[in-house]
Amino acid sequence: MLKRALLTLFLLAFAGGAAAFDLVDSQGRSHRLAQYKGKWVLVNYWATWCPPCRMEIPDLAALHRDKRNNLVVLGIAMDYQDPREVLEFAKRKAIPYPIILGDDRVVDQVGPVRGLPTTYLYDPQGKLVAYNVGALTRDAVEEYIGARKKTPAR
């Protein structure tokens, strides 16, 4: 119940319509919200020095791998000092999802960071449906998505 409550903190300011972003990952690939129409999109702000961020990486990696047909994970690294450190960390941890190097332009497109980790969840229509500050688990994300699938569209 607590996990679900944490994940279901809605951002009413954004809940009215579809969002848009165009982010470039560390490999130079573009990630636009529109290109993922039909999939859930989980955008996660994190940092290498953040213990809760490090704790949730295995669950996010498993979601990305196991649910790839209907969910995509995008990681936004907020380590401003040394991008090489971020990329080496991602390689050591075998993070399978795209890593975007965060900056003010990225934050302007996705949304504010109130603490780390911060996660935004978009439904398959591109609508922002949930916002969470703090570590997430795979179970909490799956439970939330499962509940949203059972709820009639508004």
N, CA, C and O of each residue as an XYZ file, in Angstrom:
616
protein
N       0.828     -1.198      0.000
C       0.000      0.000      0.000
C       0.867      1.254      0.000
O       0.596      2.187     -0.756
N       1.905      1.293      0.835
C       2.776      2.458      0.883
C       3.480      2.660     -0.449
O       3.597      3.786     -0.933
N       3.956      1.551     -1.051
C       4.624      1.653     -2.353
C       3.682      2.262     -3.378
O       4.066      3.129     -4.162
N       2.449      1.794     -3.355
C       1.465      2.288     -4.312
C       1.168      3.762     -4.057
O       1.038      4.543     -5.000
N       1.060      4.138     -2.800
C       0.797      5.535     -2.466
C       1.930      6.431     -2.933
O       1.689      7.525     -3.441
N       3.164      5.974     -2.765
C       4.295      6.767     -3.217
C       4.274      6.965     -4.728
O       4.578      8.050     -5.224
N       3.917      5.918     -5.452
C       3.939      5.996     -6.904
C       2.784      6.815     -7.449
O       2.879      7.345     -8.556
N       1.712      6.931     -6.710
C       0.533      7.584     -7.253
C       0.411      9.055     -6.878
O      -0.692      9.602     -6.869
N       1.510      9.689     -6.575
C       1.494     11.125     -6.357
C       1.350     11.794     -7.717
O       2.299     11.829     -8.500
N       0.203     12.308     -7.987
C      -0.058     12.879     -9.306
C       0.389     14.331     -9.372
O       0.313     15.068     -8.389
N       0.852     14.722    -10.538
C       1.149     16.118    -10.823
C      -0.050     16.680    -11.567
O      -0.158     16.522    -12.783
N      -0.938     17.324    -10.857
C      -2.164     17.812    -11.462
C      -1.891     18.828    -12.562
O      -2.664     18.932    -13.515
N      -0.819     19.563    -12.442
C      -0.513     20.575    -13.447
C      -0.251     19.969    -14.818
O      -0.488     20.618    -15.836
N       0.232     18.741    -14.856
C       0.567     18.110    -16.120
C      -0.444     17.064    -16.554
O      -0.392     16.602    -17.694
N      -1.352     16.680    -15.688
C      -2.199     15.520    -15.940
C      -3.216     15.734    -17.061
O      -3.813     14.770    -17.537
N      -3.418     16.962    -17.482
C      -4.459     17.238    -18.453
C      -4.182     16.791    -19.868
O      -5.138     16.526    -20.596
N      -2.968     16.691    -20.301
C      -2.727     16.362    -21.697
C      -1.429     15.629    -21.886
O      -0.723     15.298    -20.933
N      -1.134     15.386    -23.138
C       0.093     14.679    -23.468
C       1.287     15.608    -23.295
O       1.197     16.809    -23.551
N       2.378     15.052    -22.868
C       3.613     15.796    -22.700
C       4.464     15.598    -23.951
O       4.115     14.818    -24.837
N       5.559     16.298    -24.008
C       6.483     16.117    -25.134
C       7.897     16.344    -24.630
O       8.153     17.252    -23.839
N       8.804     15.513    -25.097
C      10.212     15.759    -24.854
C      10.999     15.161    -25.995
O      10.534     14.261    -26.693
N      12.183     15.671    -26.168
C      13.115     15.157    -27.176
C      14.481     15.167    -26.512
O      15.114     16.214    -26.375
N      14.927     13.982    -26.100
C      16.157     13.844    -25.332
C      17.175     13.047    -26.141
O      16.805     12.162    -26.912
N      18.449     13.361    -25.964
C      19.520     12.640    -26.654
C      20.315     11.875    -25.615
O      20.775     12.448    -24.627
N      20.478     10.561    -25.844
C      21.187      9.734    -24.875
C      22.698      9.789    -25.085
O      23.195     10.462    -25.987
N      23.399      9.075    -24.242
C      24.869      9.097    -24.263
C      25.452      8.463    -25.524
O      26.642      8.614    -25.801
N      24.623      7.756    -26.289
C      25.070      7.152    -27.547
C      24.690      8.022    -28.750
O      24.939      7.646    -29.896
N      24.089      9.182    -28.486
C      23.692     10.093    -29.563
C      22.326      9.802    -30.156
O      21.945     10.424    -31.147
N      21.572      8.864    -29.569
C      20.239      8.529    -30.077
C      19.183      9.445    -29.454
O      19.237      9.783    -28.271
N      18.231      9.830    -30.286
C      17.142     10.699    -29.852
C      16.013      9.858    -29.263
O      15.705      8.771    -29.752
N      15.407     10.383    -28.208
C      14.270      9.730    -27.564
C      13.169     10.769    -27.408
O      13.236     11.652    -26.554
N      12.148     10.639    -28.262
C      10.992     11.527    -28.189
C       9.828     10.748    -27.589
O       9.624      9.577    -27.910
N       9.080     11.392    -26.733
C       7.940     10.716    -26.120
C       7.009     10.168    -27.200
O       6.480      9.065    -27.058
N       6.809     10.920    -28.266
C       5.897     10.504    -29.340
C       6.318      9.176    -29.983
O       5.461      8.421    -30.444
N       7.603      8.885    -30.022
C       8.047      7.642    -30.661
C       7.685      6.408    -29.847
O       7.760      5.289    -30.355
N       7.299      6.595    -28.600
C       6.943      5.470    -27.739
C       5.430      5.322    -27.572
O       4.969      4.658    -26.644
N       4.669      5.934    -28.461
C       3.203      5.815    -28.385
C       2.832      4.330    -28.357
O       3.336      3.532    -29.147
N       1.951      3.986    -27.440
C       1.554      2.589    -27.266
C       2.329      1.885    -26.154
O       2.010      0.750    -25.799
N       3.345      2.553    -25.603
C       4.137      1.978    -24.506
C       4.098      2.912    -23.296
O       3.949      4.128    -23.424
N       4.233      2.310    -22.138
C       4.456      3.087    -20.930
C       5.894      3.598    -20.981
O       6.790      2.891    -21.442
N       6.117      4.831    -20.507
C       7.466      5.411    -20.492
C       7.769      5.856    -19.070
O       7.057      6.682    -18.497
N       8.826      5.301    -18.515
C       9.269      5.631    -17.167
C      10.569      6.424    -17.305
O      11.572      5.899    -17.788
N      10.549      7.685    -16.881
C      11.723      8.547    -16.942
C      12.223      8.741    -15.516
O      11.504      9.238    -14.650
N      13.462      8.340    -15.294
C      14.014      8.295    -13.942
C      15.255      9.173    -13.818
O      16.274      8.920    -14.461
N      15.155     10.215    -12.978
C      16.318     11.039    -12.627
C      17.094     10.298    -11.540
O      16.503      9.795    -10.585
N      18.405     10.232    -11.686
C      19.235      9.513    -10.719
C      20.644     10.114    -10.725
O      20.954     10.996    -11.527
N      21.482      9.624     -9.824
C      22.889     10.031     -9.779
C      23.718      8.869     -9.236
O      23.225      8.052     -8.458
N      24.964      8.809     -9.648
C      25.849      7.720     -9.231
C      26.096      7.725     -7.724
O      26.315      6.667     -7.134
N      26.063      8.897     -7.095
C      26.380      9.044     -5.679
C      25.158      8.863     -4.778
O      25.279      8.973     -3.558
N      23.990      8.589     -5.351
C      22.719      8.540     -4.627
C      22.383      7.099     -4.224
O      22.075      6.287     -5.097
N      22.434      6.753     -2.913
C      22.148      5.376     -2.498
C      20.773      4.841     -2.924
O      20.709      3.713     -3.413
N      19.660      5.595     -2.762
C      18.379      5.047     -3.218
C      18.337      4.845     -4.735
O      17.679      3.929     -5.227
N      19.042      5.704     -5.466
C      19.107      5.550     -6.926
C      19.799      4.239     -7.275
O      19.330      3.477     -8.120
N      20.895      3.998     -6.624
C      21.660      2.767     -6.874
C      20.831      1.537     -6.508
O      20.925      0.496     -7.158
N      20.026      1.670     -5.465
C      19.203      0.558     -4.999
C      18.128      0.184     -6.032
O      17.815     -0.996     -6.191
N      17.570      1.165     -6.725
C      16.467      0.865     -7.639
C      16.931      0.443     -9.037
O      16.123     -0.054     -9.821
N      18.199      0.628     -9.363
C      18.692      0.298    -10.708
C      18.392     -1.144    -11.117
O      17.929     -1.351    -12.238
N      18.628     -2.152    -10.277
C      18.317     -3.523    -10.718
C      16.839     -3.724    -11.074
O      16.525     -4.425    -12.036
N      15.933     -3.112    -10.303
C      14.506     -3.240    -10.619
C      14.163     -2.525    -11.918
O      13.394     -3.048    -12.725
N      14.720     -1.340    -12.132
C      14.451     -0.615    -13.376
C      15.036     -1.373    -14.569
O      14.417     -1.441    -15.631
N      16.217     -1.936    -14.390
C      16.836     -2.724    -15.462
C      15.971     -3.937    -15.804
O      15.786     -4.258    -16.978
N      15.443     -4.609    -14.784
C      14.586     -5.778    -15.016
C      13.294     -5.374    -15.721
O      12.840     -6.071    -16.628
N      12.705     -4.262    -15.316
C      11.502     -3.776    -15.997
C      11.798     -3.514    -17.471
O      11.044     -3.926    -18.353
N      12.899     -2.829    -17.719
C      13.267     -2.490    -19.096
C      13.467     -3.750    -19.938
O      12.995     -3.828    -21.072
N      14.154     -4.712    -19.387
C      14.427     -5.966    -20.123
C      13.171     -6.806    -20.307
O      12.878     -7.259    -21.414
N      12.432     -7.013    -19.222
C      11.330     -7.970    -19.233
C      10.030     -7.417    -19.810
O       9.176     -8.182    -20.258
N       9.878     -6.118    -19.802
C       8.626     -5.505    -20.268
C       8.839     -4.679    -21.534
O       8.041     -3.793    -21.841
N       9.888     -4.961    -22.250
C      10.290     -4.098    -23.359
C       9.224     -3.944    -24.443
O       9.270     -2.975    -25.201
N       8.272     -4.865    -24.538
C       7.213     -4.733    -25.541
C       6.171     -3.677    -25.174
O       5.459     -3.179    -26.046
N       6.078     -3.331    -23.877
C       5.065     -2.337    -23.509
C       5.547     -1.285    -22.507
O       4.740     -0.509    -21.994
N       6.854     -1.250    -22.222
C       7.391     -0.250    -21.298
C       8.837      0.054    -21.670
O       9.613     -0.842    -22.000
N       9.179      1.329    -21.608
C      10.562      1.736    -21.835
C      11.021      2.554    -20.627
O      10.263      3.351    -20.074
N      12.260      2.343    -20.236
C      12.872      3.108    -19.141
C      13.932      4.009    -19.743
O      14.752      3.566    -20.548
N      13.914      5.276    -19.351
C      14.952      6.230    -19.730
C      15.559      6.773    -18.443
O      14.838      7.290    -17.590
N      16.878      6.663    -18.295
C      17.562      7.164    -17.108
C      18.209      8.502    -17.391
O      18.928      8.651    -18.380
N      17.962      9.473    -16.532
C      18.580     10.797    -16.666
C      19.557     10.971    -15.513
O      19.154     11.152    -14.363
N      20.834     10.915    -15.832
C      21.884     11.022    -14.818
C      22.113     12.497    -14.481
O      22.403     13.306    -15.362
N      21.980     12.831    -13.214
C      22.124     14.217    -12.766
C      23.505     14.490    -12.180
O      23.658     15.375    -11.337
N      24.501     13.742    -12.618
C      25.886     13.971    -12.213
C      26.486     15.005    -13.160
O      26.972     14.657    -14.236
N      26.454     16.247    -12.769
C      26.911     17.322    -13.657
C      28.431     17.378    -13.812
O      28.919     17.894    -14.817
N      29.181     16.866    -12.856
C      30.621     17.079    -12.830
C      31.394     16.338    -13.906
O      32.210     16.934    -14.610
N      31.143     15.039    -14.038
C      31.973     14.247    -14.937
C      31.140     13.196    -15.676
O      30.852     12.136    -15.120
N      30.755     13.480    -16.914
C      29.967     12.510    -17.678
C      30.660     11.158    -17.830
O      29.990     10.127    -17.891
N      31.981     11.148    -17.891
C      32.696      9.867    -18.016
C      32.418      8.963    -16.836
O      32.277      7.750    -16.992
N      32.338      9.554    -15.651
C      32.049      8.774    -14.445
C      30.676      8.104    -14.563
O      30.512      6.943    -14.189
N      29.708      8.835    -15.080
C      28.361      8.290    -15.264
C      28.392      7.107    -16.228
O      27.820      6.054    -15.947
N      29.058      7.284    -17.357
C      29.092      6.230    -18.373
C      29.848      4.999    -17.888
O      29.453      3.871    -18.182
N      30.930      5.212    -17.147
C      31.666      4.076    -16.574
C      30.810      3.348    -15.534
O      30.811      2.118    -15.482
N      30.088      4.095    -14.714
C      29.188      3.510    -13.722
C      28.110      2.678    -14.421
O      27.846      1.542    -14.029
N      27.493      3.247    -15.452
C      26.436      2.539    -16.190
C      26.976      1.253    -16.811
O      26.281      0.237    -16.842
N      28.199      1.294    -17.299
C      28.802      0.100    -17.890
C      29.072     -0.958    -16.812
O      28.772     -2.135    -17.007
N      29.643     -0.532    -15.665
C      29.912     -1.467    -14.567
C      28.639     -2.128    -14.046
O      28.639     -3.314    -13.714
N      27.569     -1.365    -13.977
C      26.290     -1.869    -13.458
C      25.466     -2.552    -14.545
O      24.380     -3.064    -14.274
N      25.981     -2.559    -15.775
C      25.288     -3.183    -16.916
C      23.861     -2.642    -17.065
O      22.915     -3.409    -17.238
N      23.718     -1.324    -16.995
C      22.406     -0.699    -17.144
C      21.985     -0.834    -18.610
O      22.667     -0.322    -19.498
N      20.865     -1.521    -18.868
C      20.472     -1.790    -20.247
C      19.662     -0.680    -20.917
O      19.523     -0.667    -22.140
N      19.134      0.240    -20.132
C      18.290      1.284    -20.696
C      19.112      2.513    -21.057
O      20.211      2.702    -20.535
N      18.580      3.357    -21.954
C      19.320      4.547    -22.379
C      19.607      5.490    -21.207
O      18.774      5.681    -20.321
N      20.801      6.069    -21.230
C      21.211      7.045    -20.221
C      21.339      8.411    -20.895
O      22.069      8.578    -21.872
N      20.615      9.373    -20.348
C      20.674     10.755    -20.813
C      21.438     11.537    -19.765
O      21.185     11.394    -18.568
N      22.374     12.364    -20.210
C      23.117     13.205    -19.271
C      22.270     14.440    -18.982
O      22.027     15.268    -19.860
N      21.831     14.543    -17.740
C      20.899     15.601    -17.352
C      21.531     16.969    -17.276
O      22.695     17.124    -16.908
N      20.730     17.960    -17.634
C      21.097     19.368    -17.492
C      19.795     20.166    -17.432
O      18.708     19.588    -17.427
N      19.908     21.485    -17.387
C      18.712     22.319    -17.258
C      17.751     22.154    -18.428
O      16.538     22.223    -18.235
N      18.265     21.937    -19.637
C      17.386     21.753    -20.805
C      16.558     20.480    -20.664
O      15.378     20.457    -21.012
N      17.178     19.433    -20.157
C      16.457     18.171    -19.950
C      15.377     18.370    -18.886
O      14.233     17.956    -19.075
N      15.735     18.994    -17.783
C      14.778     19.236    -16.699
C      13.613     20.089    -17.208
O      12.464     19.841    -16.842
N      13.895     21.082    -18.040
C      12.827     21.919    -18.601
C      11.848     21.099    -19.440
O      10.656     21.405    -19.473
N      12.335     20.070    -20.111
C      11.472     19.247    -20.958
C      10.678     18.205    -20.169
O       9.495     17.991    -20.435
N      11.322     17.566    -19.211
C      10.681     16.456    -18.498
C       9.924     16.951    -17.277
O       8.757     16.608    -17.087
N      10.572     17.746    -16.459
C       9.941     18.247    -15.248
C      10.949     18.375    -14.130
O      12.070     17.875    -14.230
N      10.549     19.045    -13.066
C      11.472     19.343    -11.969
C      11.924     18.109    -11.189
O      11.256     17.076    -11.153
N      13.075     18.271    -10.576
C      13.644     17.240     -9.707
C      13.537     17.763     -8.284
O      14.190     18.742     -7.921
N      12.711     17.106     -7.482
C      12.507     17.539     -6.095
C      13.421     16.806     -5.132
O      13.480     17.141     -3.949
N      14.127     15.818     -5.627
C      15.039     14.984     -4.861
C      15.417     13.823     -5.754
O      14.831     13.642     -6.821
N      16.369     13.049     -5.338
C      16.788     11.900     -6.143
C      16.548     10.615     -5.369
O      16.789     10.553     -4.163
N      16.080      9.604     -6.057
C      15.601      9.604     -7.435
C      14.219     10.247     -7.563
O      13.440     10.269     -6.610
N      13.935     10.765     -8.746
C      12.621     11.284     -9.111
C      12.205     10.572    -10.387
O      13.001     10.432    -11.316
N      10.954     10.122    -10.430
C      10.471      9.362    -11.578
C       9.160      9.937    -12.093
O       8.262     10.280    -11.324
N       9.076     10.032    -13.415
C       7.854     10.416    -14.117
C       7.388      9.202    -14.901
O       8.192      8.521    -15.536
N       6.082      8.930    -14.859
C       5.525      7.802    -15.606
C       4.461      8.317    -16.566
O       3.515      8.995    -16.164
N       4.633      7.981    -17.850
C       3.702      8.366    -18.903
C       2.956      7.127    -19.374
O       3.539      6.050    -19.499
N       1.663      7.286    -19.633
C       0.877      6.157    -20.117
C       1.103      5.964    -21.625
O       1.804      6.764    -22.246
N       0.522      4.921    -22.215
C       0.769      4.643    -23.636
C       0.280      5.743    -24.596
O       0.653      5.739    -25.769
N      -0.535      6.666    -24.120
C      -0.970      7.790    -24.946
C      -0.062      9.014    -24.773
O      -0.287     10.047    -25.404
N       0.952      8.902    -23.929
C       1.883     10.001    -23.709
C       1.454     10.964    -22.624
O       2.031     12.044    -22.497
N       0.464     10.602    -21.846
C      -0.033     11.452    -20.764
C       0.731     11.143    -19.480
O       0.902      9.982    -19.110
N       1.184     12.187    -18.814
C       1.842     12.010    -17.518
C       0.793     11.560    -16.512
O      -0.197     12.253    -16.278
N       1.022     10.387    -15.917
C       0.029      9.849    -14.984
C       0.550      9.702    -13.561
O      -0.245      9.575    -12.629
N       1.867      9.716    -13.373
C       2.387      9.562    -12.012
C       3.757     10.204    -11.885
O       4.494     10.363    -12.858
N       4.064     10.561    -10.668
C       5.311     11.224    -10.295
C       5.705     10.679     -8.939
O       4.860     10.528     -8.058
N       6.968     10.386     -8.768
C       7.411      9.830     -7.492
C       8.791     10.368     -7.139
O       9.679     10.434     -7.989
N       8.960     10.746     -5.901
C      10.278     11.096     -5.377
C      10.644      9.993     -4.401
O       9.907      9.723     -3.452
N      11.780      9.360     -4.636
C      12.210      8.241     -3.807
C      12.342      6.988     -4.658
O      11.895      6.939     -5.804
N      12.966      5.982     -4.069
C      13.227      4.741     -4.798
C      11.927      3.999     -5.119
O      10.984      3.979     -4.328
N      11.911      3.394     -6.305
C      10.796      2.569     -6.750
C      11.230      1.112     -6.809
O      12.416      0.796     -6.907
N      10.250      0.248     -6.746
C      10.513     -1.174     -6.960
C       9.776     -1.608     -8.219
O       8.819     -0.970     -8.659
N      10.243     -2.693     -8.772
C       9.570     -3.276     -9.936
C       8.119     -3.587     -9.589
O       7.209     -3.292    -10.363
N       7.916     -4.185     -8.420
C       6.555     -4.556     -8.010
C       5.627     -3.343     -7.955
O       4.484     -3.423     -8.405
N       6.102     -2.226     -7.412
C       5.266     -1.029     -7.304
C       4.880     -0.515     -8.690
O       3.732     -0.127     -8.907
N       5.822     -0.507     -9.625
C       5.532     -0.029    -10.976
C       4.537     -0.972    -11.657
O       3.565     -0.516    -12.259
N       4.770     -2.259    -11.566
C       3.861     -3.224    -12.190
C       2.467     -3.153    -11.579
O       1.468     -3.242    -12.293
N       2.398     -2.995    -10.269
C       1.097     -2.888     -9.600
C       0.357     -1.643    -10.063
O      -0.846     -1.694    -10.320
N       1.062     -0.534    -10.170
C       0.437      0.715    -10.604
C      -0.079      0.591    -12.042
O      -1.219      0.956    -12.328
N       0.753      0.082    -12.932
C       0.342     -0.064    -14.336
C      -0.831     -1.031    -14.440
O      -1.781     -0.777    -15.181
N      -0.773     -2.133    -13.704
C      -1.872     -3.085    -13.711
C      -3.178     -2.450    -13.262
O      -4.226     -2.710    -13.854
N      -3.133     -1.633    -12.236
C      -4.329     -0.962    -11.736
C      -4.856      0.040    -12.759
O      -6.068      0.163    -12.937
N      -3.958      0.757    -13.429
C      -4.378      1.739    -14.447
C      -5.010      1.045    -15.648
O      -5.931      1.588    -16.258
N      -4.536     -0.132    -15.992
C      -5.111     -0.865    -17.130
C      -6.537     -1.303    -16.822
O      -7.370     -1.399    -17.723
N      -6.817     -1.570    -15.545
C      -8.154     -2.022    -15.144
C      -9.132     -0.866    -14.989
O     -10.345     -1.074    -15.004
N      -8.613      0.356    -14.841
C      -9.457      1.528    -14.637
C      -9.890      2.078    -15.988
O      -9.049      2.284    -16.862
N     -11.200      2.323    -16.181
C     -11.643      2.890    -17.462
C     -11.010      4.254    -17.712
O     -10.784      5.020    -16.775
N     -10.726      4.555    -18.975
C     -10.140      5.850    -19.348
C     -11.106      6.970    -19.014
O     -12.323      6.815    -19.115
N     -10.542      8.107    -18.612
C     -11.373      9.271    -18.256
C     -11.514     10.194    -19.424
O     -12.177     11.226    -19.318
